[in-house]
Amino acid sequence: MKSLSEIETTSKRASRALGYSWGISEEVGKSVRLLEMFNFEGIKNLNEYLNEKKDKKFENLNL
């Protein structure tokens, strides 16, 4: 089992590695941490999304 801090840091770094800004990456890390804290599948869902994004080459949305 990973600590919540490790989950947040790893999630943040993974989203940053795929090209998201640091601000978005920090929010992803916090969100995954909260999901895991309340026993939801944050890591699993993030992993599925990042793999799908990598495989299908989604474009980043700029607002």
PDB file of N, H, CA, C and O in Angstrom:
ATOM      1  N   MET A   1       0.838  -1.187   0.000  1.00  0.00           N
ATOM      2  CA  MET A   1       0.000   0.000   0.000  1.00  0.00           C
ATOM      3  C   MET A   1       0.876   1.240   0.000  1.00  0.00           C
ATOM      4  O   MET A   1       1.884   1.302   0.704  1.00  0.00           O
ATOM      5  N   LYS A   2       0.497   2.196  -0.770  1.00  0.00           N
ATOM      6  H   LYS A   2      -0.322   2.146  -1.342  1.00  0.00           H
ATOM      7  CA  LYS A   2       1.214   3.464  -0.863  1.00  0.00           C
ATOM      8  C   LYS A   2       0.593   4.477   0.078  1.00  0.00           C
ATOM      9  O   LYS A   2      -0.596   4.417   0.392  1.00  0.00           O
ATOM     10  N   SER A   3       1.426   5.409   0.520  1.00  0.00           N
ATOM     11  H   SER A   3       2.392   5.457   0.265  1.00  0.00           H
ATOM     12  CA  SER A   3       0.883   6.489   1.345  1.00  0.00           C
ATOM     13  C   SER A   3       0.151   7.476   0.441  1.00  0.00           C
ATOM     14  O   SER A   3       0.374   7.509  -0.770  1.00  0.00           O
ATOM     15  N   LEU A   4      -0.712   8.267   1.034  1.00  0.00           N
ATOM     16  H   LEU A   4      -0.893   8.241   2.017  1.00  0.00           H
ATOM     17  CA  LEU A   4      -1.461   9.255   0.247  1.00  0.00           C
ATOM     18  C   LEU A   4      -0.524  10.272  -0.392  1.00  0.00           C
ATOM     19  O   LEU A   4      -0.786  10.754  -1.494  1.00  0.00           O
ATOM     20  N   SER A   5       0.558  10.596   0.290  1.00  0.00           N
ATOM     21  H   SER A   5       0.771  10.204   1.185  1.00  0.00           H
ATOM     22  CA  SER A   5       1.536  11.531  -0.267  1.00  0.00           C
ATOM     23  C   SER A   5       2.196  10.950  -1.519  1.00  0.00           C
ATOM     24  O   SER A   5       2.387  11.660  -2.506  1.00  0.00           O
ATOM     25  N   GLU A   6       2.541   9.670  -1.480  1.00  0.00           N
ATOM     26  H   GLU A   6       2.385   9.093  -0.678  1.00  0.00           H
ATOM     27  CA  GLU A   6       3.132   9.015  -2.652  1.00  0.00           C
ATOM     28  C   GLU A   6       2.143   8.962  -3.812  1.00  0.00           C
ATOM     29  O   GLU A   6       2.514   9.166  -4.967  1.00  0.00           O
ATOM     30  N   ILE A   7       0.904   8.692  -3.496  1.00  0.00           N
ATOM     31  H   ILE A   7       0.603   8.526  -2.557  1.00  0.00           H
ATOM     32  CA  ILE A   7      -0.133   8.650  -4.532  1.00  0.00           C
ATOM     33  C   ILE A   7      -0.265  10.008  -5.204  1.00  0.00           C
ATOM     34  O   ILE A   7      -0.328  10.091  -6.431  1.00  0.00           O
ATOM     35  N   GLU A   8      -0.307  11.069  -4.411  1.00  0.00           N
ATOM     36  H   GLU A   8      -0.256  11.001  -3.414  1.00  0.00           H
ATOM     37  CA  GLU A   8      -0.437  12.417  -4.965  1.00  0.00           C
ATOM     38  C   GLU A   8       0.765  12.775  -5.826  1.00  0.00           C
ATOM     39  O   GLU A   8       0.608  13.286  -6.935  1.00  0.00           O
ATOM     40  N   THR A   9       1.968  12.509  -5.317  1.00  0.00           N
ATOM     41  H   THR A   9       2.096  12.094  -4.416  1.00  0.00           H
ATOM     42  CA  THR A   9       3.189  12.855  -6.045  1.00  0.00           C
ATOM     43  C   THR A   9       3.296  12.089  -7.356  1.00  0.00           C
ATOM     44  O   THR A   9       3.619  12.673  -8.391  1.00  0.00           O
ATOM     45  N   THR A  10       3.031  10.802  -7.322  1.00  0.00           N
ATOM     46  H   THR A  10       2.769  10.328  -6.481  1.00  0.00           H
ATOM     47  CA  THR A  10       3.134   9.983  -8.529  1.00  0.00           C
ATOM     48  C   THR A  10       2.083  10.376  -9.563  1.00  0.00           C
ATOM     49  O   THR A  10       2.377  10.425 -10.757  1.00  0.00           O
ATOM     50  N   SER A  11       0.879  10.652  -9.117  1.00  0.00           N
ATOM     51  H   SER A  11       0.641  10.612  -8.147  1.00  0.00           H
ATOM     52  CA  SER A  11      -0.185  11.081 -10.034  1.00  0.00           C
ATOM     53  C   SER A  11       0.166  12.411 -10.683  1.00  0.00           C
ATOM     54  O   SER A  11      -0.044  12.607 -11.880  1.00  0.00           O
ATOM     55  N   LYS A  12       0.699  13.317  -9.882  1.00  0.00           N
ATOM     56  H   LYS A  12       0.869  13.158  -8.909  1.00  0.00           H
ATOM     57  CA  LYS A  12       1.086  14.633 -10.395  1.00  0.00           C
ATOM     58  C   LYS A  12       2.190  14.493 -11.436  1.00  0.00           C
ATOM     59  O   LYS A  12       2.128  15.120 -12.494  1.00  0.00           O
ATOM     60  N   ARG A  13       3.186  13.686 -11.149  1.00  0.00           N
ATOM     61  H   ARG A  13       3.237  13.177 -10.290  1.00  0.00           H
ATOM     62  CA  ARG A  13       4.302  13.508 -12.086  1.00  0.00           C
ATOM     63  C   ARG A  13       3.863  12.802 -13.367  1.00  0.00           C
ATOM     64  O   ARG A  13       4.344  13.126 -14.453  1.00  0.00           O
ATOM     65  N   ALA A  14       2.955  11.844 -13.243  1.00  0.00           N
ATOM     66  H   ALA A  14       2.564  11.581 -12.361  1.00  0.00           H
ATOM     67  CA  ALA A  14       2.473  11.124 -14.426  1.00  0.00           C
ATOM     68  C   ALA A  14       1.715  12.056 -15.361  1.00  0.00           C
ATOM     69  O   ALA A  14       1.904  12.008 -16.576  1.00  0.00           O
ATOM     70  N   SER A  15       0.866  12.895 -14.804  1.00  0.00           N
ATOM     71  H   SER A  15       0.712  12.934 -13.817  1.00  0.00           H
ATOM     72  CA  SER A  15       0.111  13.813 -15.662  1.00  0.00           C
ATOM     73  C   SER A  15       1.021  14.888 -16.245  1.00  0.00           C
ATOM     74  O   SER A  15       0.801  15.342 -17.368  1.00  0.00           O
ATOM     75  N   ARG A  16       2.029  15.292 -15.503  1.00  0.00           N
ATOM     76  H   ARG A  16       2.208  14.922 -14.591  1.00  0.00           H
ATOM     77  CA  ARG A  16       2.993  16.276 -16.016  1.00  0.00           C
ATOM     78  C   ARG A  16       3.805  15.674 -17.158  1.00  0.00           C
ATOM     79  O   ARG A  16       4.108  16.359 -18.135  1.00  0.00           O
ATOM     80  N   ALA A  17       4.157  14.398 -17.038  1.00  0.00           N
ATOM     81  H   ALA A  17       3.911  13.842 -16.244  1.00  0.00           H
ATOM     82  CA  ALA A  17       4.940  13.728 -18.079  1.00  0.00           C
ATOM     83  C   ALA A  17       4.183  13.639 -19.398  1.00  0.00           C
ATOM     84  O   ALA A  17       4.797  13.552 -20.462  1.00  0.00           O
ATOM     85  N   LEU A  18       2.860  13.661 -19.336  1.00  0.00           N
ATOM     86  H   LEU A  18       2.361  13.732 -18.472  1.00  0.00           H
ATOM     87  CA  LEU A  18       2.064  13.622 -20.561  1.00  0.00           C
ATOM     88  C   LEU A  18       1.757  15.001 -21.119  1.00  0.00           C
ATOM     89  O   LEU A  18       0.986  15.133 -22.071  1.00  0.00           O
ATOM     90  N   GLY A  19       2.358  16.032 -20.530  1.00  0.00           N
ATOM     91  H   GLY A  19       2.983  15.925 -19.757  1.00  0.00           H
ATOM     92  CA  GLY A  19       2.256  17.353 -21.122  1.00  0.00           C
ATOM     93  C   GLY A  19       1.304  18.323 -20.473  1.00  0.00           C
ATOM     94  O   GLY A  19       1.149  19.444 -20.960  1.00  0.00           O
ATOM     95  N   TYR A  20       0.660  17.934 -19.394  1.00  0.00           N
ATOM     96  H   TYR A  20       0.785  17.024 -18.999  1.00  0.00           H
ATOM     97  CA  TYR A  20      -0.220  18.873 -18.701  1.00  0.00           C
ATOM     98  C   TYR A  20       0.616  19.888 -17.932  1.00  0.00           C
ATOM     99  O   TYR A  20       1.744  19.599 -17.533  1.00  0.00           O
ATOM    100  N   SER A  21       0.061  21.070 -17.729  1.00  0.00           N
ATOM    101  H   SER A  21      -0.856  21.305 -18.053  1.00  0.00           H
ATOM    102  CA  SER A  21       0.774  22.108 -16.978  1.00  0.00           C
ATOM    103  C   SER A  21       0.909  21.677 -15.527  1.00  0.00           C
ATOM    104  O   SER A  21       0.222  20.760 -15.076  1.00  0.00           O
ATOM    105  N   TRP A  22       1.815  22.356 -14.787  1.00  0.00           N
ATOM    106  H   TRP A  22       2.373  23.100 -15.154  1.00  0.00           H
ATOM    107  CA  TRP A  22       1.999  22.021 -13.376  1.00  0.00           C
ATOM    108  C   TRP A  22       0.721  22.254 -12.583  1.00  0.00           C
ATOM    109  O   TRP A  22       0.418  21.485 -11.670  1.00  0.00           O
ATOM    110  N   GLY A  23      -0.024  23.281 -12.907  1.00  0.00           N
ATOM    111  H   GLY A  23       0.221  23.905 -13.648  1.00  0.00           H
ATOM    112  CA  GLY A  23      -1.265  23.562 -12.183  1.00  0.00           C
ATOM    113  C   GLY A  23      -2.285  22.453 -12.339  1.00  0.00           C
ATOM    114  O   GLY A  23      -2.882  22.002 -11.361  1.00  0.00           O
ATOM    115  N   ILE A  24      -2.483  22.014 -13.576  1.00  0.00           N
ATOM    116  H   ILE A  24      -1.999  22.380 -14.370  1.00  0.00           H
ATOM    117  CA  ILE A  24      -3.414  20.913 -13.834  1.00  0.00           C
ATOM    118  C   ILE A  24      -2.904  19.634 -13.179  1.00  0.00           C
ATOM    119  O   ILE A  24      -3.681  18.879 -12.595  1.00  0.00           O
ATOM    120  N   SER A  25      -1.611  19.395 -13.275  1.00  0.00           N
ATOM    121  H   SER A  25      -0.980  20.009 -13.749  1.00  0.00           H
ATOM    122  CA  SER A  25      -1.023  18.191 -12.683  1.00  0.00           C
ATOM    123  C   SER A  25      -1.203  18.157 -11.172  1.00  0.00           C
ATOM    124  O   SER A  25      -1.460  17.098 -10.599  1.00  0.00           O
ATOM    125  N   GLU A  26      -1.070  19.309 -10.526  1.00  0.00           N
ATOM    126  H   GLU A  26      -0.862  20.169 -10.991  1.00  0.00           H
ATOM    127  CA  GLU A  26      -1.278  19.362  -9.077  1.00  0.00           C
ATOM    128  C   GLU A  26      -2.723  19.047  -8.721  1.00  0.00           C
ATOM    129  O   GLU A  26      -2.986  18.360  -7.734  1.00  0.00           O
ATOM    130  N   GLU A  27      -3.654  19.544  -9.516  1.00  0.00           N
ATOM    131  H   GLU A  27      -3.441  20.102 -10.318  1.00  0.00           H
ATOM    132  CA  GLU A  27      -5.069  19.254  -9.266  1.00  0.00           C
ATOM    133  C   GLU A  27      -5.376  17.771  -9.477  1.00  0.00           C
ATOM    134  O   GLU A  27      -6.162  17.183  -8.734  1.00  0.00           O
ATOM    135  N   VAL A  28      -4.760  17.177 -10.482  1.00  0.00           N
ATOM    136  H   VAL A  28      -4.121  17.654 -11.086  1.00  0.00           H
ATOM    137  CA  VAL A  28      -4.936  15.741 -10.713  1.00  0.00           C
ATOM    138  C   VAL A  28      -4.430  14.960  -9.505  1.00  0.00           C
ATOM    139  O   VAL A  28      -5.099  14.045  -9.025  1.00  0.00           O
ATOM    140  N   GLY A  29      -3.244  15.324  -9.017  1.00  0.00           N
ATOM    141  H   GLY A  29      -2.700  16.068  -9.407  1.00  0.00           H
ATOM    142  CA  GLY A  29      -2.682  14.648  -7.851  1.00  0.00           C
ATOM    143  C   GLY A  29      -3.576  14.747  -6.635  1.00  0.00           C
ATOM    144  O   GLY A  29      -3.798  13.757  -5.938  1.00  0.00           O
ATOM    145  N   LYS A  30      -4.091  15.941  -6.376  1.00  0.00           N
ATOM    146  H   LYS A  30      -3.911  16.746  -6.942  1.00  0.00           H
ATOM    147  CA  LYS A  30      -4.985  16.135  -5.224  1.00  0.00           C
ATOM    148  C   LYS A  30      -6.279  15.344  -5.390  1.00  0.00           C
ATOM    149  O   LYS A  30      -6.785  14.759  -4.433  1.00  0.00           O
ATOM    150  N   SER A  31      -6.805  15.331  -6.601  1.00  0.00           N
ATOM    151  H   SER A  31      -6.394  15.807  -7.378  1.00  0.00           H
ATOM    152  CA  SER A  31      -8.066  14.623  -6.857  1.00  0.00           C
ATOM    153  C   SER A  31      -7.914  13.117  -6.678  1.00  0.00           C
ATOM    154  O   SER A  31      -8.765  12.469  -6.069  1.00  0.00           O
ATOM    155  N   VAL A  32      -6.831  12.565  -7.210  1.00  0.00           N
ATOM    156  H   VAL A  32      -6.140  13.092  -7.705  1.00  0.00           H
ATOM    157  CA  VAL A  32      -6.599  11.126  -7.071  1.00  0.00           C
ATOM    158  C   VAL A  32      -6.384  10.774  -5.605  1.00  0.00           C
ATOM    159  O   VAL A  32      -6.864   9.745  -5.130  1.00  0.00           O
ATOM    160  N   ARG A  33      -5.665  11.627  -4.896  1.00  0.00           N
ATOM    161  H   ARG A  33      -5.275  12.463  -5.281  1.00  0.00           H
ATOM    162  CA  ARG A  33      -5.440  11.398  -3.463  1.00  0.00           C
ATOM    163  C   ARG A  33      -6.766  11.352  -2.701  1.00  0.00           C
ATOM    164  O   ARG A  33      -6.980  10.466  -1.873  1.00  0.00           O
ATOM    165  N   LEU A  34      -7.649  12.303  -2.980  1.00  0.00           N
ATOM    166  H   LEU A  34      -7.475  13.022  -3.652  1.00  0.00           H
ATOM    167  CA  LEU A  34      -8.946  12.326  -2.301  1.00  0.00           C
ATOM    168  C   LEU A  34      -9.790  11.104  -2.648  1.00  0.00           C
ATOM    169  O   LEU A  34     -10.437  10.527  -1.773  1.00  0.00           O
ATOM    170  N   LEU A  35      -9.787  10.711  -3.906  1.00  0.00           N
ATOM    171  H   LEU A  35      -9.262  11.180  -4.616  1.00  0.00           H
ATOM    172  CA  LEU A  35     -10.536   9.518  -4.297  1.00  0.00           C
ATOM    173  C   LEU A  35     -10.037   8.292  -3.537  1.00  0.00           C
ATOM    174  O   LEU A  35     -10.832   7.504  -3.026  1.00  0.00           O
ATOM    175  N   GLU A  36      -8.719   8.137  -3.468  1.00  0.00           N
ATOM    176  H   GLU A  36      -8.073   8.777  -3.884  1.00  0.00           H
ATOM    177  CA  GLU A  36      -8.151   6.991  -2.761  1.00  0.00           C
ATOM    178  C   GLU A  36      -8.421   7.068  -1.261  1.00  0.00           C
ATOM    179  O   GLU A  36      -8.617   6.039  -0.614  1.00  0.00           O
ATOM    180  N   MET A  37      -8.431   8.271  -0.708  1.00  0.00           N
ATOM    181  H   MET A  37      -8.272   9.107  -1.234  1.00  0.00           H
ATOM    182  CA  MET A  37      -8.684   8.446   0.719  1.00  0.00           C
ATOM    183  C   MET A  37     -10.070   7.922   1.093  1.00  0.00           C
ATOM    184  O   MET A  37     -10.262   7.392   2.188  1.00  0.00           O
ATOM    185  N   PHE A  38     -11.030   8.071   0.186  1.00  0.00           N
ATOM    186  H   PHE A  38     -10.874   8.501  -0.703  1.00  0.00           H
ATOM    187  CA  PHE A  38     -12.395   7.630   0.447  1.00  0.00           C
ATOM    188  C   PHE A  38     -12.714   6.297  -0.236  1.00  0.00           C
ATOM    189  O   PHE A  38     -13.874   5.976  -0.494  1.00  0.00           O
ATOM    190  N   ASN A  39     -11.657   5.530  -0.524  1.00  0.00           N
ATOM    191  H   ASN A  39     -10.714   5.790  -0.315  1.00  0.00           H
ATOM    192  CA  ASN A  39     -11.771   4.165  -1.067  1.00  0.00           C
ATOM    193  C   ASN A  39     -12.437   4.078  -2.437  1.00  0.00           C
ATOM    194  O   ASN A  39     -13.092   3.085  -2.750  1.00  0.00           O
ATOM    195  N   PHE A  40     -12.270   5.109  -3.246  1.00  0.00           N
ATOM    196  H   PHE A  40     -11.738   5.916  -2.992  1.00  0.00           H
ATOM    197  CA  PHE A  40     -12.670   5.034  -4.644  1.00  0.00           C
ATOM    198  C   PHE A  40     -11.430   4.685  -5.459  1.00  0.00           C
ATOM    199  O   PHE A  40     -10.312   4.792  -4.954  1.00  0.00           O
ATOM    200  N   GLU A  41     -11.607   4.277  -6.694  1.00  0.00           N
ATOM    201  H   GLU A  41     -12.515   4.190  -7.104  1.00  0.00           H
ATOM    202  CA  GLU A  41     -10.488   3.805  -7.509  1.00  0.00           C
ATOM    203  C   GLU A  41      -9.843   4.941  -8.294  1.00  0.00           C
ATOM    204  O   GLU A  41      -9.940   4.980  -9.521  1.00  0.00           O
ATOM    205  N   GLY A  42      -9.198   5.847  -7.610  1.00  0.00           N
ATOM    206  H   GLY A  42      -9.119   5.815  -6.614  1.00  0.00           H
ATOM    207  CA  GLY A  42      -8.558   6.982  -8.262  1.00  0.00           C
ATOM    208  C   GLY A  42      -7.369   6.582  -9.106  1.00  0.00           C
ATOM    209  O   GLY A  42      -7.222   7.052 -10.234  1.00  0.00           O
ATOM    210  N   ILE A  43      -6.513   5.714  -8.572  1.00  0.00           N
ATOM    211  H   ILE A  43      -6.633   5.332  -7.656  1.00  0.00           H
ATOM    212  CA  ILE A  43      -5.318   5.284  -9.304  1.00  0.00           C
ATOM    213  C   ILE A  43      -5.716   4.501 -10.547  1.00  0.00           C
ATOM    214  O   ILE A  43      -5.181   4.733 -11.631  1.00  0.00           O
ATOM    215  N   LYS A  44      -6.646   3.581 -10.391  1.00  0.00           N
ATOM    216  H   LYS A  44      -7.080   3.392  -9.511  1.00  0.00           H
ATOM    217  CA  LYS A  44      -7.091   2.765 -11.524  1.00  0.00           C
ATOM    218  C   LYS A  44      -7.685   3.636 -12.626  1.00  0.00           C
ATOM    219  O   LYS A  44      -7.374   3.450 -13.802  1.00  0.00           O
ATOM    220  N   ASN A  45      -8.532   4.579 -12.253  1.00  0.00           N
ATOM    221  H   ASN A  45      -8.785   4.730 -11.298  1.00  0.00           H
ATOM    222  CA  ASN A  45      -9.159   5.452 -13.249  1.00  0.00           C
ATOM    223  C   ASN A  45      -8.148   6.359 -13.925  1.00  0.00           C
ATOM    224  O   ASN A  45      -8.225   6.574 -15.135  1.00  0.00           O
ATOM    225  N   LEU A  46      -7.198   6.896 -13.162  1.00  0.00           N
ATOM    226  H   LEU A  46      -7.136   6.721 -12.179  1.00  0.00           H
ATOM    227  CA  LEU A  46      -6.157   7.738 -13.764  1.00  0.00           C
ATOM    228  C   LEU A  46      -5.322   6.916 -14.733  1.00  0.00           C
ATOM    229  O   LEU A  46      -5.012   7.380 -15.831  1.00  0.00           O
ATOM    230  N   ASN A  47      -4.955   5.705 -14.344  1.00  0.00           N
ATOM    231  H   ASN A  47      -5.207   5.328 -13.453  1.00  0.00           H
ATOM    232  CA  ASN A  47      -4.164   4.839 -15.211  1.00  0.00           C
ATOM    233  C   ASN A  47      -4.902   4.529 -16.506  1.00  0.00           C
ATOM    234  O   ASN A  47      -4.310   4.592 -17.584  1.00  0.00           O
ATOM    235  N   GLU A  48      -6.178   4.198 -16.414  1.00  0.00           N
ATOM    236  H   GLU A  48      -6.658   4.147 -15.539  1.00  0.00           H
ATOM    237  CA  GLU A  48      -6.969   3.916 -17.616  1.00  0.00           C
ATOM    238  C   GLU A  48      -7.047   5.139 -18.523  1.00  0.00           C
ATOM    239  O   GLU A  48      -6.909   5.020 -19.741  1.00  0.00           O
ATOM    240  N   TYR A  49      -7.266   6.309 -17.936  1.00  0.00           N
ATOM    241  H   TYR A  49      -7.378   6.406 -16.947  1.00  0.00           H
ATOM    242  CA  TYR A  49      -7.362   7.530 -18.739  1.00  0.00           C
ATOM    243  C   TYR A  49      -6.036   7.843 -19.427  1.00  0.00           C
ATOM    244  O   TYR A  49      -6.008   8.151 -20.618  1.00  0.00           O
ATOM    245  N   LEU A  50      -4.931   7.764 -18.670  1.00  0.00           N
ATOM    246  H   LEU A  50      -4.954   7.515 -17.702  1.00  0.00           H
ATOM    247  CA  LEU A  50      -3.631   8.101 -19.250  1.00  0.00           C
ATOM    248  C   LEU A  50      -3.249   7.123 -20.353  1.00  0.00           C
ATOM    249  O   LEU A  50      -2.678   7.534 -21.363  1.00  0.00           O
ATOM    250  N   ASN A  51      -3.552   5.841 -20.183  1.00  0.00           N
ATOM    251  H   ASN A  51      -4.016   5.507 -19.363  1.00  0.00           H
ATOM    252  CA  ASN A  51      -3.280   4.861 -21.242  1.00  0.00           C
ATOM    253  C   ASN A  51      -4.148   5.115 -22.470  1.00  0.00           C
ATOM    254  O   ASN A  51      -3.673   5.008 -23.600  1.00  0.00           O
ATOM    255  N   GLU A  52      -5.403   5.447 -22.255  1.00  0.00           N
ATOM    256  H   GLU A  52      -5.790   5.534 -21.337  1.00  0.00           H
ATOM    257  CA  GLU A  52      -6.295   5.744 -23.378  1.00  0.00           C
ATOM    258  C   GLU A  52      -5.839   7.004 -24.107  1.00  0.00           C
ATOM    259  O   GLU A  52      -5.863   7.052 -25.337  1.00  0.00           O
ATOM    260  N   LYS A  53      -5.428   8.011 -23.365  1.00  0.00           N
ATOM    261  H   LYS A  53      -5.408   7.972 -22.366  1.00  0.00           H
ATOM    262  CA  LYS A  53      -4.948   9.258 -23.969  1.00  0.00           C
ATOM    263  C   LYS A  53      -3.704   8.996 -24.806  1.00  0.00           C
ATOM    264  O   LYS A  53      -3.559   9.533 -25.904  1.00  0.00           O
ATOM    265  N   LYS A  54      -2.812   8.169 -24.282  1.00  0.00           N
ATOM    266  H   LYS A  54      -2.930   7.732 -23.390  1.00  0.00           H
ATOM    267  CA  LYS A  54      -1.580   7.851 -24.989  1.00  0.00           C
ATOM    268  C   LYS A  54      -1.871   7.057 -26.262  1.00  0.00           C
ATOM    269  O   LYS A  54      -1.283   7.324 -27.309  1.00  0.00           O
ATOM    270  N   ASP A  55      -2.777   6.083 -26.173  1.00  0.00           N
ATOM    271  H   ASP A  55      -3.255   5.866 -25.322  1.00  0.00           H
ATOM    272  CA  ASP A  55      -3.078   5.219 -27.314  1.00  0.00           C
ATOM    273  C   ASP A  55      -3.859   5.929 -28.408  1.00  0.00           C
ATOM    274  O   ASP A  55      -3.621   5.689 -29.592  1.00  0.00           O
ATOM    275  N   LYS A  56      -4.785   6.797 -28.030  1.00  0.00           N
ATOM    276  H   LYS A  56      -4.978   6.992 -27.068  1.00  0.00           H
ATOM    277  CA  LYS A  56      -5.658   7.427 -29.014  1.00  0.00           C
ATOM    278  C   LYS A  56      -5.194   8.813 -29.440  1.00  0.00           C
ATOM    279  O   LYS A  56      -5.800   9.421 -30.322  1.00  0.00           O
ATOM    280  N   LYS A  57      -4.137   9.317 -28.833  1.00  0.00           N
ATOM    281  H   LYS A  57      -3.644   8.823 -28.117  1.00  0.00           H
ATOM    282  CA  LYS A  57      -3.554  10.617 -29.203  1.00  0.00           C
ATOM    283  C   LYS A  57      -4.576  11.748 -29.153  1.00  0.00           C
ATOM    284  O   LYS A  57      -4.733  12.492 -30.121  1.00  0.00           O
ATOM    285  N   PHE A  58      -5.276  11.877 -28.012  1.00  0.00           N
ATOM    286  H   PHE A  58      -5.148  11.273 -27.225  1.00  0.00           H
ATOM    287  CA  PHE A  58      -6.203  12.982 -27.833  1.00  0.00           C
ATOM    288  C   PHE A  58      -5.459  14.307 -27.888  1.00  0.00           C
ATOM    289  O   PHE A  58      -4.300  14.389 -27.481  1.00  0.00           O
ATOM    290  N   GLU A  59      -6.107  15.324 -28.381  1.00  0.00           N
ATOM    291  H   GLU A  59      -7.048  15.258 -28.712  1.00  0.00           H
ATOM    292  CA  GLU A  59      -5.527  16.662 -28.358  1.00  0.00           C
ATOM    293  C   GLU A  59      -5.834  17.310 -27.020  1.00  0.00           C
ATOM    294  O   GLU A  59      -6.882  17.059 -26.425  1.00  0.00           O
ATOM    295  N   ASN A  60      -4.912  18.150 -26.547  1.00  0.00           N
ATOM    296  H   ASN A  60      -4.061  18.354 -27.030  1.00  0.00           H
ATOM    297  CA  ASN A  60      -5.162  18.883 -25.312  1.00  0.00           C
ATOM    298  C   ASN A  60      -6.189  19.973 -25.572  1.00  0.00           C
ATOM    299  O   ASN A  60      -6.169  20.612 -26.624  1.00  0.00           O
ATOM    300  N   LEU A  61      -7.071  20.184 -24.633  1.00  0.00           N
ATOM    301  H   LEU A  61      -7.087  19.666 -23.778  1.00  0.00           H
ATOM    302  CA  LEU A  61      -8.100  21.208 -24.732  1.00  0.00           C
ATOM    303  C   LEU A  61      -7.586  22.492 -24.109  1.00  0.00           C
ATOM    304  O   LEU A  61      -7.209  22.509 -22.938  1.00  0.00           O
ATOM    305  N   ASN A  62      -7.569  23.557 -24.878  1.00  0.00           N
ATOM    306  H   ASN A  62      -7.876  23.544 -25.830  1.00  0.00           H
ATOM    307  CA  ASN A  62      -7.135  24.860 -24.370  1.00  0.00           C
ATOM    308  C   ASN A  62      -8.334  25.786 -24.313  1.00  0.00           C
ATOM    309  O   ASN A  62      -9.017  26.010 -25.313  1.00  0.00           O
ATOM    310  N   LEU A  63      -8.576  26.311 -23.144  1.00  0.00           N
ATOM    311  H   LEU A  63      -8.022  26.128 -22.332  1.00  0.00           H
ATOM    312  CA  LEU A  63      -9.709  27.217 -22.990  1.00  0.00           C
ATOM    313  C   LEU A  63      -9.253  28.655 -23.025  1.00  0.00           C
ATOM    314  O   LEU A  63     -10.073  29.566 -22.909  1.00  0.00           O
TER     315      LEU A  63
END
